[in-house]
Amino acid sequence: MSDSRYNSKFGIYQPGCGLDRLKIAWGHDEYMYRMLSANKARLPKEGLDMVRYHSFYPWHAEGCYRHLLGEGDEETMEWVKLFNQFDLYTKDEGNEIDVEEVWPYYKGLLDKYGLGGELWW
């Protein structure tokens, strides 16, 4: 990079600006976060943050970007790490699910958190 304004430890960011101000590549995490937010899901902020940041491994697994963390971001990291224990390795062939069998349970959760009806995509 040849622009000296951005050729620094902080780049385009201010120290301590917070996770929510970082420009992170869009993926399934951000899509689901925005879908849940747009549909006014009744999830706590911690739940929404777990969805949004669980694949941001350089931050929560490698310790990168700490100089940009804002208030509450360390606590968010703890929630994300907790969530990842249940997310990793759950998508393999050995974990086939009978949808008809588990549907009543998950339908109840969808209703509880305001996602049981028609969704805005």
C-alpha positions as CSV (number, residue, x, y, z in Angstrom):
1,M,0.0,0.0,0.0
2,S,1.3,3.4,-0.9
3,D,-1.1,5.6,1.1
4,S,0.7,6.4,4.3
5,R,-2.6,7.3,6.1
6,Y,-3.5,3.6,6.0
7,N,-0.1,1.9,6.2
8,S,-0.1,1.5,9.9
9,K,-1.1,-0.9,12.7
10,F,-4.6,0.6,12.6
11,G,-5.1,1.0,8.9
12,I,-8.5,2.6,8.3
13,Y,-9.7,2.2,11.9
14,Q,-9.4,4.1,15.1
15,P,-7.9,2.3,18.1
16,G,-10.6,0.6,20.1
17,C,-13.3,1.3,17.5
18,G,-15.1,-2.1,18.2
19,L,-15.9,-5.2,16.3
20,D,-19.2,-3.8,14.9
21,R,-17.2,-1.1,13.0
22,L,-14.8,-3.5,11.3
23,K,-15.3,-4.3,7.6
24,I,-15.3,-8.1,7.6
25,A,-15.9,-10.2,4.5
26,W,-19.5,-11.1,4.1
27,G,-20.3,-14.8,4.5
28,H,-23.0,-17.0,5.9
29,D,-22.5,-15.5,9.4
30,E,-23.2,-11.9,8.4
31,Y,-26.1,-13.0,6.2
32,M,-27.8,-14.9,9.1
33,Y,-27.1,-12.1,11.6
34,R,-28.7,-9.6,9.2
35,M,-31.6,-11.9,8.5
36,L,-32.2,-12.4,12.3
37,S,-31.9,-8.7,12.9
38,A,-34.2,-7.7,10.0
39,N,-36.9,-10.1,11.3
40,K,-36.6,-8.7,14.8
41,A,-35.6,-12.1,16.3
42,R,-36.0,-12.0,20.1
43,L,-32.4,-13.1,20.7
44,P,-30.2,-11.3,23.1
45,K,-27.2,-9.4,21.7
46,E,-24.9,-12.1,22.8
47,G,-26.8,-14.6,20.7
48,L,-26.7,-12.4,17.6
49,D,-23.0,-11.7,18.1
50,M,-22.3,-15.5,18.3
51,V,-24.0,-15.9,14.9
52,R,-22.2,-12.9,13.4
53,Y,-18.6,-13.6,14.6
54,H,-18.3,-17.3,15.0
55,S,-16.2,-17.8,11.8
56,F,-14.0,-14.8,12.5
57,Y,-11.2,-17.1,13.6
58,P,-8.2,-14.7,13.3
59,W,-9.9,-12.7,16.1
60,H,-11.3,-15.3,18.5
61,A,-8.8,-18.1,17.9
62,E,-5.6,-16.3,17.0
63,G,-5.9,-13.2,19.0
64,C,-5.6,-10.8,16.1
65,Y,-7.3,-7.3,16.1
66,R,-7.2,-6.9,19.8
67,H,-6.0,-3.3,19.3
68,L,-9.4,-2.6,17.7
69,L,-11.7,-4.1,20.3
70,G,-14.2,-1.9,21.9
71,E,-16.2,-2.1,25.1
72,G,-17.8,-5.5,25.5
73,D,-15.9,-7.2,22.7
74,E,-13.9,-9.3,25.1
75,E,-17.1,-10.6,26.6
76,T,-18.4,-11.2,23.1
77,M,-15.3,-13.4,22.4
78,E,-16.2,-15.6,25.4
79,W,-19.7,-16.2,24.1
80,V,-18.4,-16.9,20.6
81,K,-15.9,-19.4,21.9
82,L,-18.7,-21.1,23.9
83,F,-20.9,-21.3,20.8
84,N,-18.1,-22.7,18.7
85,Q,-17.8,-25.8,20.9
86,F,-21.3,-26.8,19.6
87,D,-20.8,-25.6,16.0
88,L,-17.6,-27.3,15.0
89,Y,-17.7,-30.8,13.7
90,T,-21.5,-31.0,13.7
91,K,-21.9,-30.9,9.9
92,D,-20.4,-34.2,8.9
93,E,-22.2,-37.2,7.5
94,G,-22.3,-39.0,10.8
95,N,-24.7,-36.4,12.2
96,E,-27.8,-37.1,10.0
97,I,-31.0,-35.8,11.6
98,D,-34.5,-37.0,11.1
99,V,-36.2,-33.7,10.5
100,E,-39.7,-34.9,11.1
101,E,-38.6,-36.2,14.5
102,V,-37.0,-33.0,15.7
103,W,-39.3,-30.5,14.0
104,P,-41.7,-30.0,16.9
105,Y,-38.7,-29.0,19.2
106,Y,-37.2,-26.6,16.7
107,K,-40.6,-25.2,15.7
108,G,-41.1,-24.3,19.4
109,L,-37.8,-22.5,19.4
110,L,-38.6,-20.6,16.3
111,D,-41.9,-19.4,17.8
112,K,-40.3,-18.5,21.1
113,Y,-37.7,-16.2,19.4
114,G,-40.2,-14.6,17.0
115,L,-39.2,-16.5,13.8
116,G,-42.1,-18.9,13.5
117,G,-44.0,-17.0,10.8
118,E,-43.2,-15.6,7.4
119,L,-39.7,-14.1,7.3
120,W,-38.4,-11.1,5.4
121,W,-35.4,-12.2,3.3
